Amino acid sequence: MSSIRKRRGLTQQELAALSGVSASLIRKIEQDSRKDIRLETARKLAAALRVPTMDVISQDAAEQADEPPADLWAPVRCSARPR
């Protein structure tokens, strides 16, 4: 989320004022000390940053993923193929 905020030219305090989310929570989210972001909080931040809500939520999820989602489905695809 930090990269999106910086691209918009906003400080954490400015994002807090625009979104109604506290600057301390924004800081914690950006420092990864808060992994659990409420959907309503993500919506407020996304609206203030003018991005889809999933961009705020999935930034952390994409960085934490160990393997691509497609690899997770490989066993299912293999078992579903006709023999």
BAFIDO-525324 format. One record per residue: residue in three letters; x, z, y of N, C-alpha, C in turn. Coordinates in Angstrom, 1 decimal, decimal comma, always signed. Atoms other than C-alpha are relative to their C-alpha. Example, Ala and Ser with C-alpha at 12.3 -4.5 7.8 and 13.67 -1.06 7.14 Angstrom:
<recs>
<residu ala	n.u +0,9	n.w +0,0	n.v -1,2	ca.u +12,3	ca.w +7,8	ca.v -4,5	c.u +0,9	c.w +0,0	c.v +1,2>
<residu ser	n.u -0,9	n.w +0,0	n.v -1,1	ca.u +13,7	ca.w +7,1	ca.v -1,1	c.u -0,8	c.w +0,8	c.v +1,1>
</recs>
This chain:
<recs>
<residu met	n.u +0,8	n.w +0,0	n.v -1,2	ca.u +0,0	ca.w +0,0	ca.v +0,0	c.u +0,9	c.w +0,0	c.v +1,3>
<residu ser	n.u -1,0	n.w +0,0	n.v -1,2	ca.u +3,0	ca.w +0,6	ca.v +2,3	c.u +0,3	c.w -1,4	c.v +0,5>
<residu ser	n.u -0,4	n.w +1,3	n.v -0,4	ca.u +3,9	ca.w -3,0	ca.v +2,2	c.u -1,1	c.w -0,7	c.v +0,8>
<residu ile	n.u +1,1	n.w +0,6	n.v -0,7	ca.u +0,4	ca.w -4,1	ca.v +3,2	c.u -0,1	c.w +0,6	c.v +1,4>
<residu arg	n.u +0,1	n.w -0,7	n.v -1,3	ca.u +0,3	ca.w -1,5	ca.v +6,0	c.u +1,1	c.w -0,5	c.v +1,0>
<residu lys	n.u -1,1	n.w +0,4	n.v -0,9	ca.u +3,7	ca.w -2,6	ca.v +7,4	c.u -0,2	c.w -1,5	c.v +0,4>
<residu arg	n.u +0,3	n.w +1,4	n.v -0,4	ca.u +2,7	ca.w -6,3	ca.v +7,3	c.u -1,1	c.w -0,1	c.v +1,1>
<residu arg	n.u +1,0	n.w +0,0	n.v -1,0	ca.u -0,3	ca.w -5,4	ca.v +9,4	c.u +0,5	c.w +0,6	c.v +1,3>
<residu gly	n.u -0,6	n.w -0,6	n.v -1,2	ca.u +2,1	ca.w -3,7	ca.v +11,9	c.u -0,6	c.w +1,4	c.v +0,3>
<residu leu	n.u +0,6	n.w -1,3	n.v -0,2	ca.u +0,5	ca.w -0,3	ca.v +11,4	c.u +0,9	c.w +1,2	c.v -0,4>
<residu thr	n.u -0,7	n.w -1,2	n.v +0,5	ca.u +2,0	ca.w +3,2	ca.v +11,2	c.u -1,0	c.w +0,7	c.v -0,9>
<residu gln	n.u +0,9	n.w -0,8	n.v +0,8	ca.u +0,6	ca.w +5,8	ca.v +8,8	c.u -1,1	c.w +0,6	c.v +0,9>
<residu gln	n.u +1,0	n.w -0,6	n.v -0,9	ca.u -1,1	ca.w +7,5	ca.v +11,8	c.u -1,0	c.w -1,0	c.v +0,5>
<residu glu	n.u +1,0	n.w +1,0	n.v -0,4	ca.u -2,7	ca.w +4,3	ca.v +13,0	c.u -1,0	c.w -0,4	c.v -1,1>
<residu leu	n.u +0,9	n.w +0,3	n.v +1,2	ca.u -4,0	ca.w +3,5	ca.v +9,5	c.u -1,0	c.w +1,2	c.v -0,2>
<residu ala	n.u +0,9	n.w -1,2	n.v +0,2	ca.u -5,4	ca.w +7,1	ca.v +9,3	c.u -1,1	c.w -0,1	c.v +1,1>
<residu ala	n.u +1,0	n.w +0,1	n.v -1,0	ca.u -7,2	ca.w +6,6	ca.v +12,6	c.u -1,0	c.w -1,1	c.v -0,2>
<residu leu	n.u +0,9	n.w +1,2	n.v +0,3	ca.u -8,6	ca.w +3,2	ca.v +11,6	c.u -0,9	c.w +0,3	c.v -1,2>
<residu ser	n.u +0,7	n.w -0,1	n.v +1,3	ca.u -9,7	ca.w +4,3	ca.v +8,1	c.u -0,8	c.w +1,3	c.v -0,1>
<residu gly	n.u +0,7	n.w -1,3	n.v +0,1	ca.u -10,8	ca.w +7,9	ca.v +8,6	c.u +0,6	c.w +0,8	c.v -1,2>
<residu val	n.u -0,7	n.w -0,7	n.v +1,1	ca.u -8,3	ca.w +9,0	ca.v +5,8	c.u +1,1	c.w +0,7	c.v +0,7>
<residu ser	n.u -1,1	n.w -0,8	n.v -0,6	ca.u -5,8	ca.w +11,7	ca.v +6,7	c.u +1,4	c.w -0,6	c.v -0,2>
<residu ala	n.u -1,4	n.w +0,5	n.v +0,0	ca.u -2,2	ca.w +10,7	ca.v +7,5	c.u +0,7	c.w +0,6	c.v -1,2>
<residu ser	n.u -0,7	n.w -0,6	n.v +1,1	ca.u -1,0	ca.w +13,2	ca.v +5,0	c.u -0,4	c.w -0,5	c.v -1,4>
<residu leu	n.u +0,4	n.w +0,6	n.v +1,2	ca.u -3,1	ca.w +11,7	ca.v +2,2	c.u +0,6	c.w -1,4	c.v -0,2>
<residu ile	n.u -0,6	n.w +1,3	n.v +0,0	ca.u -1,8	ca.w +8,2	ca.v +3,1	c.u +1,5	c.w +0,1	c.v -0,4>
<residu arg	n.u -1,5	n.w -0,2	n.v +0,3	ca.u +1,8	ca.w +9,5	ca.v +3,0	c.u +0,1	c.w +0,4	c.v -1,5>
<residu lys	n.u +0,0	n.w -0,4	n.v +1,5	ca.u +1,1	ca.w +11,1	ca.v -0,5	c.u -0,2	c.w -1,2	c.v -0,9>
<residu ile	n.u +0,3	n.w +1,2	n.v +0,8	ca.u -0,4	ca.w +7,8	ca.v -1,8	c.u +1,2	c.w -0,9	c.v +0,0>
<residu glu	n.u -1,1	n.w +0,9	n.v -0,1	ca.u +2,5	ca.w +5,8	ca.v -0,5	c.u +1,3	c.w +0,5	c.v -0,7>
<residu gln	n.u -1,2	n.w -0,6	n.v +0,6	ca.u +5,1	ca.w +8,2	ca.v -1,9	c.u -0,3	c.w +0,2	c.v -1,5>
<residu asp	n.u +0,4	n.w -0,1	n.v +1,4	ca.u +3,3	ca.w +8,1	ca.v -5,3	c.u -0,1	c.w +1,5	c.v -0,5>
<residu ser	n.u +0,3	n.w -1,4	n.v +0,4	ca.u +2,7	ca.w +11,9	ca.v -5,3	c.u -1,5	c.w +0,2	c.v -0,3>
<residu arg	n.u +1,4	n.w +0,0	n.v +0,3	ca.u -1,0	ca.w +11,1	ca.v -5,5	c.u -0,3	c.w -1,2	c.v -0,8>
<residu lys	n.u +0,3	n.w +1,1	n.v +0,8	ca.u -1,9	ca.w +8,9	ca.v -8,4	c.u -1,5	c.w -0,3	c.v -0,1>
<residu asp	n.u +1,4	n.w +0,1	n.v +0,1	ca.u -5,6	ca.w +9,5	ca.v -8,4	c.u -0,7	c.w -0,3	c.v +1,4>
<residu ile	n.u +0,6	n.w +0,3	n.v -1,3	ca.u -7,2	ca.w +7,7	ca.v -5,4	c.u -1,5	c.w -0,2	c.v -0,3>
<residu arg	n.u +1,5	n.w +0,1	n.v +0,1	ca.u -11,0	ca.w +8,1	ca.v -5,1	c.u -0,3	c.w -1,4	c.v +0,5>
<residu leu	n.u +0,4	n.w +1,3	n.v -0,3	ca.u -12,8	ca.w +4,8	ca.v -4,9	c.u -0,4	c.w -0,1	c.v +1,5>
<residu glu	n.u +0,4	n.w +0,0	n.v -1,4	ca.u -14,3	ca.w +5,7	ca.v -1,5	c.u +1,2	c.w +0,0	c.v +0,9>
<residu thr	n.u -1,3	n.w +0,0	n.v -0,9	ca.u -10,8	ca.w +6,4	ca.v -0,1	c.u +0,6	c.w -1,4	c.v -0,1>
<residu ala	n.u -0,5	n.w +1,3	n.v +0,2	ca.u -9,6	ca.w +3,1	ca.v -1,5	c.u -0,8	c.w -1,0	c.v +0,9>
<residu arg	n.u +0,9	n.w +0,9	n.v -0,8	ca.u -12,6	ca.w +1,3	ca.v +0,2	c.u +0,3	c.w +0,2	c.v +1,5>
<residu lys	n.u -0,3	n.w -0,2	n.v -1,4	ca.u -11,8	ca.w +2,9	ca.v +3,5	c.u +1,3	c.w -0,6	c.v +0,4>
<residu leu	n.u -1,3	n.w +0,6	n.v -0,3	ca.u -8,2	ca.w +2,0	ca.v +3,4	c.u +0,0	c.w -1,5	c.v -0,1>
<residu ala	n.u +0,0	n.w +1,4	n.v +0,2	ca.u -8,9	ca.w -1,5	ca.v +2,2	c.u -0,7	c.w -0,7	c.v +1,3>
<residu ala	n.u +0,7	n.w +0,5	n.v -1,2	ca.u -11,4	ca.w -2,0	ca.v +5,1	c.u +0,9	c.w +0,0	c.v +1,2>
<residu ala	n.u -0,9	n.w -0,1	n.v -1,1	ca.u -8,9	ca.w -0,8	ca.v +7,6	c.u +1,1	c.w -1,0	c.v +0,0>
<residu leu	n.u -1,1	n.w +1,0	n.v +0,2	ca.u -6,2	ca.w -3,1	ca.v +6,2	c.u -0,5	c.w -1,4	c.v -0,1>
<residu arg	n.u +0,6	n.w +1,3	n.v +0,1	ca.u -8,6	ca.w -6,0	ca.v +5,9	c.u +0,5	c.w -0,7	c.v -1,3>
<residu val	n.u -0,4	n.w +0,6	n.v +1,3	ca.u -7,8	ca.w -6,6	ca.v +2,2	c.u -1,1	c.w +0,5	c.v -1,0>
<residu pro	n.u +1,0	n.w -0,4	n.v +1,0	ca.u -10,0	ca.w -6,4	ca.v -1,0	c.u +0,4	c.w +1,4	c.v -0,5>
<residu thr	n.u -0,3	n.w -1,3	n.v +0,5	ca.u -10,3	ca.w -2,9	ca.v -2,4	c.u +0,9	c.w +0,0	c.v -1,2>
<residu met	n.u -0,9	n.w +0,1	n.v +1,2	ca.u -8,6	ca.w -4,0	ca.v -5,6	c.u +1,5	c.w -0,1	c.v +0,4>
<residu asp	n.u -1,4	n.w +0,1	n.v -0,5	ca.u -5,4	ca.w -4,8	ca.v -3,6	c.u +0,5	c.w +1,4	c.v +0,2>
<residu val	n.u -0,5	n.w -1,4	n.v -0,3	ca.u -5,2	ca.w -1,1	ca.v -2,6	c.u +0,2	c.w +0,7	c.v -1,4>
<residu ile	n.u +0,0	n.w -0,7	n.v +1,2	ca.u -6,0	ca.w +0,2	ca.v -6,1	c.u +1,0	c.w -0,6	c.v -1,0>
<residu ser	n.u -0,8	n.w +0,6	n.v +1,0	ca.u -4,1	ca.w -2,4	ca.v -8,2	c.u +1,5	c.w +0,0	c.v +0,4>
<residu gln	n.u -1,5	n.w -0,1	n.v -0,4	ca.u -0,8	ca.w -2,1	ca.v -6,2	c.u +0,7	c.w +1,0	c.v -0,8>
<residu asp	n.u -0,6	n.w -1,1	n.v +0,8	ca.u -0,1	ca.w +1,2	ca.v -7,9	c.u -0,1	c.w -0,3	c.v -1,5>
<residu ala	n.u +0,2	n.w +0,3	n.v +1,4	ca.u -1,5	ca.w +0,0	ca.v -11,2	c.u +1,0	c.w -1,1	c.v -0,5>
<residu ala	n.u -0,9	n.w +1,1	n.v +0,4	ca.u +0,6	ca.w -3,2	ca.v -11,2	c.u +1,5	c.w +0,5	c.v -0,1>
<residu glu	n.u -1,4	n.w -0,6	n.v +0,0	ca.u +3,8	ca.w -1,2	ca.v -10,4	c.u +0,2	c.w +0,9	c.v -1,2>
<residu gln	n.u -0,2	n.w -0,9	n.v +1,1	ca.u +3,2	ca.w +1,2	ca.v -13,2	c.u -0,2	c.w -0,6	c.v -1,4>
<residu ala	n.u +0,2	n.w +0,7	n.v +1,3	ca.u +2,3	ca.w -1,3	ca.v -15,9	c.u +1,3	c.w -0,3	c.v -0,7>
<residu asp	n.u -1,2	n.w +0,3	n.v +0,8	ca.u +4,8	ca.w -1,5	ca.v -18,7	c.u +0,1	c.w -1,3	c.v -0,6>
<residu glu	n.u +0,1	n.w +1,3	n.v +0,6	ca.u +3,6	ca.w -4,7	ca.v -20,2	c.u -1,2	c.w -0,8	c.v +0,6>
<residu pro	n.u +1,2	n.w +0,7	n.v -0,5	ca.u +1,3	ca.w -7,5	ca.v -19,0	c.u -1,2	c.w +0,2	c.v -0,8>
<residu pro	n.u +1,2	n.w -0,2	n.v +0,7	ca.u -2,3	ca.w -7,2	ca.v -19,9	c.u -0,2	c.w -1,0	c.v -1,1>
<residu ala	n.u +0,2	n.w +1,0	n.v +1,1	ca.u -2,2	ca.w -10,4	ca.v -21,9	c.u +0,6	c.w +0,4	c.v -1,3>
<residu asp	n.u -0,7	n.w -0,5	n.v +1,2	ca.u +0,2	ca.w -8,8	ca.v -24,3	c.u -0,8	c.w +1,0	c.v -0,8>
<residu leu	n.u +0,9	n.w -1,1	n.v +0,6	ca.u -2,3	ca.w -6,0	ca.v -25,0	c.u -1,0	c.w -0,7	c.v -0,9>
<residu trp	n.u +1,0	n.w +0,7	n.v +0,7	ca.u -4,8	ca.w -8,6	ca.v -26,3	c.u +0,5	c.w -0,8	c.v -1,2>
<residu ala	n.u -0,6	n.w +0,8	n.v +1,0	ca.u -2,4	ca.w -10,4	ca.v -28,6	c.u -0,5	c.w +0,4	c.v -1,4>
<residu pro	n.u +0,4	n.w -0,3	n.v +1,4	ca.u -3,3	ca.w -8,4	ca.v -31,8	c.u -1,5	c.w -0,4	c.v -0,2>
<residu val	n.u +1,4	n.w +0,3	n.v +0,1	ca.u -7,0	ca.w -9,0	ca.v -31,1	c.u -0,2	c.w -1,5	c.v -0,2>
<residu arg	n.u +0,1	n.w +1,4	n.v +0,1	ca.u -6,5	ca.w -12,7	ca.v -30,6	c.u +0,4	c.w -0,5	c.v -1,4>
<residu cys	n.u -0,5	n.w +0,4	n.v +1,4	ca.u -4,5	ca.w -13,0	ca.v -33,9	c.u -1,0	c.w +0,3	c.v -1,1>
<residu ser	n.u +1,0	n.w -0,4	n.v +1,0	ca.u -7,1	ca.w -11,2	ca.v -35,9	c.u -1,3	c.w -0,8	c.v +0,1>
<residu ala	n.u +1,2	n.w +0,8	n.v -0,2	ca.u -9,9	ca.w -13,3	ca.v -34,5	c.u +0,1	c.w -1,5	c.v -0,3>
<residu arg	n.u -0,2	n.w +1,4	n.v +0,4	ca.u -8,4	ca.w -16,6	ca.v -35,4	c.u -0,5	c.w -0,4	c.v -1,4>
<residu pro	n.u +0,4	n.w +0,4	n.v +1,4	ca.u -9,9	ca.w -18,5	ca.v -38,3	c.u +1,2	c.w -0,3	c.v -0,9>
<residu arg	n.u -1,2	n.w +0,2	n.v +1,0	ca.u -7,7	ca.w -18,8	ca.v -41,4	c.u -0,2	c.w -1,2	c.v -0,8>
</recs>
